[in-house]
Amino acid sequence: MKHNWLNGMSDHIHVTGIQPIPRPEGYRRVQRVQVKSSPERLRRRYMRRHQVDEQSARQAIPDTARKSLALPYVRIDSQSTGQRFQLFIKHGSIEDRPTEGLFNHYGLSVDATIPWF
């Protein structure tokens, strides 16, 4: 907090002093969900792997193969590729006890739970 790194966020957040932590309602897994949603990308991969032409790939993977999720997401720019993508987030059910586990670079986990307030 030595540097004023929140300066650009002042229109979006309200920073106050340290507050007491409330008692959690329970513990919940918050994890990333990925879906293969782009038929075009799947076709290109199919063409490379099976060494077929675009027509054959289009027959194998029609436009109706597109999948979508009804989950909340954030748009993120990849640091490794620079591409923008949607990171879908799934909230698990609320549990009585915390579970330990590993978290990924986004702070999400398929194993560990976090306090849910």
C-alpha positions as a Markdown table, in Angstrom:
| # | Residue | x | y | z |
|---|---|---|---|---|
| 1 | Met | 0.0 | 0.0 | 0.0 |
| 2 | Lys | 3.1 | 2.2 | -0.1 |
| 3 | His | 2.3 | 3.2 | -3.7 |
| 4 | Asn | -1.0 | 4.6 | -4.9 |
| 5 | Trp | -1.7 | 1.7 | -7.2 |
| 6 | Leu | -5.5 | 2.0 | -6.7 |
| 7 | Asn | -5.6 | 5.5 | -8.1 |
| 8 | Gly | -7.0 | 4.5 | -11.5 |
| 9 | Met | -9.7 | 2.4 | -9.8 |
| 10 | Ser | -11.1 | 5.3 | -7.7 |
| 11 | Asp | -14.2 | 5.6 | -10.0 |
| 12 | His | -15.0 | 1.9 | -9.5 |
| 13 | Ile | -14.2 | 1.1 | -5.9 |
| 14 | His | -14.6 | 2.5 | -2.4 |
| 15 | Val | -11.7 | 1.9 | -0.1 |
| 16 | Thr | -12.3 | 2.1 | 3.7 |
| 17 | Gly | -10.3 | 1.2 | 6.7 |
| 18 | Ile | -9.8 | -2.4 | 7.9 |
| 19 | Gln | -13.1 | -4.0 | 8.9 |
| 20 | Pro | -13.7 | -7.1 | 11.1 |
| 21 | Ile | -14.2 | -10.3 | 9.2 |
| 22 | Pro | -17.8 | -11.6 | 9.4 |
| 23 | Arg | -18.5 | -15.2 | 10.2 |
| 24 | Pro | -18.8 | -17.2 | 6.9 |
| 25 | Glu | -22.1 | -18.8 | 5.9 |
| 26 | Gly | -20.1 | -21.8 | 4.8 |
| 27 | Tyr | -17.4 | -22.8 | 2.4 |
| 28 | Arg | -17.6 | -23.0 | -1.4 |
| 29 | Arg | -15.6 | -24.2 | -4.3 |
| 30 | Val | -15.1 | -21.6 | -7.0 |
| 31 | Gln | -13.6 | -23.1 | -10.1 |
| 32 | Arg | -12.9 | -22.4 | -13.8 |
| 33 | Val | -15.0 | -24.1 | -16.4 |
| 34 | Gln | -13.8 | -24.4 | -20.0 |
| 35 | Val | -16.0 | -25.4 | -23.0 |
| 36 | Lys | -14.9 | -26.1 | -26.5 |
| 37 | Ser | -17.2 | -23.5 | -28.0 |
| 38 | Ser | -15.7 | -22.6 | -31.4 |
| 39 | Pro | -16.5 | -24.9 | -34.3 |
| 40 | Glu | -13.9 | -23.1 | -36.4 |
| 41 | Arg | -11.1 | -23.8 | -34.0 |
| 42 | Leu | -12.2 | -27.4 | -33.6 |
| 43 | Arg | -12.2 | -27.8 | -37.4 |
| 44 | Arg | -8.7 | -26.4 | -37.7 |
| 45 | Arg | -7.5 | -28.8 | -35.1 |
| 46 | Tyr | -9.4 | -31.7 | -36.7 |
| 47 | Met | -7.8 | -30.9 | -40.1 |
| 48 | Arg | -4.3 | -30.9 | -38.6 |
| 49 | Arg | -4.8 | -34.1 | -36.6 |
| 50 | His | -6.6 | -36.1 | -39.3 |
| 51 | Gln | -4.9 | -34.5 | -42.3 |
| 52 | Val | -8.3 | -33.9 | -44.1 |
| 53 | Asp | -9.6 | -30.9 | -46.1 |
| 54 | Glu | -12.0 | -28.2 | -44.8 |
| 55 | Gln | -15.0 | -29.9 | -46.3 |
| 56 | Ser | -14.4 | -33.1 | -44.4 |
| 57 | Ala | -13.8 | -31.2 | -41.2 |
| 58 | Arg | -17.0 | -29.2 | -41.7 |
| 59 | Gln | -19.0 | -32.5 | -42.1 |
| 60 | Ala | -17.3 | -33.9 | -39.0 |
| 61 | Ile | -17.8 | -30.8 | -36.9 |
| 62 | Pro | -20.9 | -28.8 | -38.0 |
| 63 | Asp | -21.8 | -25.3 | -36.8 |
| 64 | Thr | -24.3 | -26.8 | -34.4 |
| 65 | Ala | -21.4 | -28.2 | -32.4 |
| 66 | Arg | -21.0 | -24.7 | -30.8 |
| 67 | Lys | -21.5 | -24.9 | -27.0 |
| 68 | Ser | -22.2 | -22.1 | -24.7 |
| 69 | Leu | -22.4 | -21.7 | -20.9 |
| 70 | Ala | -24.9 | -19.9 | -18.8 |
| 71 | Leu | -22.2 | -19.0 | -16.2 |
| 72 | Pro | -20.7 | -15.7 | -15.0 |
| 73 | Tyr | -17.4 | -14.8 | -16.7 |
| 74 | Val | -14.7 | -12.2 | -16.8 |
| 75 | Arg | -12.9 | -11.2 | -20.0 |
| 76 | Ile | -9.1 | -11.5 | -19.6 |
| 77 | Asp | -6.1 | -10.8 | -21.8 |
| 78 | Ser | -3.7 | -13.8 | -21.8 |
| 79 | Gln | -0.2 | -12.8 | -20.6 |
| 80 | Ser | 1.3 | -15.6 | -22.7 |
| 81 | Thr | -0.5 | -15.2 | -26.0 |
| 82 | Gly | -2.0 | -11.7 | -25.7 |
| 83 | Gln | -5.4 | -13.1 | -26.8 |
| 84 | Arg | -8.6 | -12.0 | -25.1 |
| 85 | Phe | -10.8 | -14.8 | -23.7 |
| 86 | Gln | -13.7 | -15.4 | -21.4 |
| 87 | Leu | -12.9 | -17.1 | -18.1 |
| 88 | Phe | -16.1 | -18.8 | -16.9 |
| 89 | Ile | -16.6 | -19.3 | -13.2 |
| 90 | Lys | -18.7 | -22.0 | -11.5 |
| 91 | His | -19.8 | -21.7 | -7.9 |
| 92 | Gly | -20.1 | -25.1 | -6.1 |
| 93 | Ser | -22.6 | -25.8 | -3.4 |
| 94 | Ile | -22.1 | -24.3 | 0.1 |
| 95 | Glu | -20.4 | -26.8 | 2.5 |
| 96 | Asp | -20.1 | -26.9 | 6.3 |
| 97 | Arg | -16.4 | -27.5 | 6.5 |
| 98 | Pro | -13.4 | -26.0 | 4.6 |
| 99 | Thr | -11.4 | -28.2 | 2.3 |
| 100 | Glu | -7.7 | -27.7 | 1.5 |
| 101 | Gly | -6.3 | -27.8 | -2.0 |
| 102 | Leu | -4.3 | -26.0 | -4.6 |
| 103 | Phe | -5.4 | -22.8 | -6.4 |
| 104 | Asn | -4.6 | -21.9 | -10.0 |
| 105 | His | -3.2 | -18.6 | -11.2 |
| 106 | Tyr | -6.6 | -17.0 | -11.1 |
| 107 | Gly | -7.2 | -18.0 | -7.5 |
| 108 | Leu | -9.7 | -20.7 | -8.4 |
| 109 | Ser | -9.7 | -24.4 | -7.4 |
| 110 | Val | -11.5 | -27.6 | -8.2 |
| 111 | Asp | -10.5 | -29.0 | -4.7 |
| 112 | Ala | -10.1 | -26.2 | -2.2 |
| 113 | Thr | -13.0 | -24.2 | -0.7 |
| 114 | Ile | -13.1 | -20.6 | 0.3 |
| 115 | Pro | -15.1 | -18.9 | 3.1 |
| 116 | Trp | -18.5 | -17.7 | 1.7 |
| 117 | Phe | -19.9 | -14.6 | 3.4 |
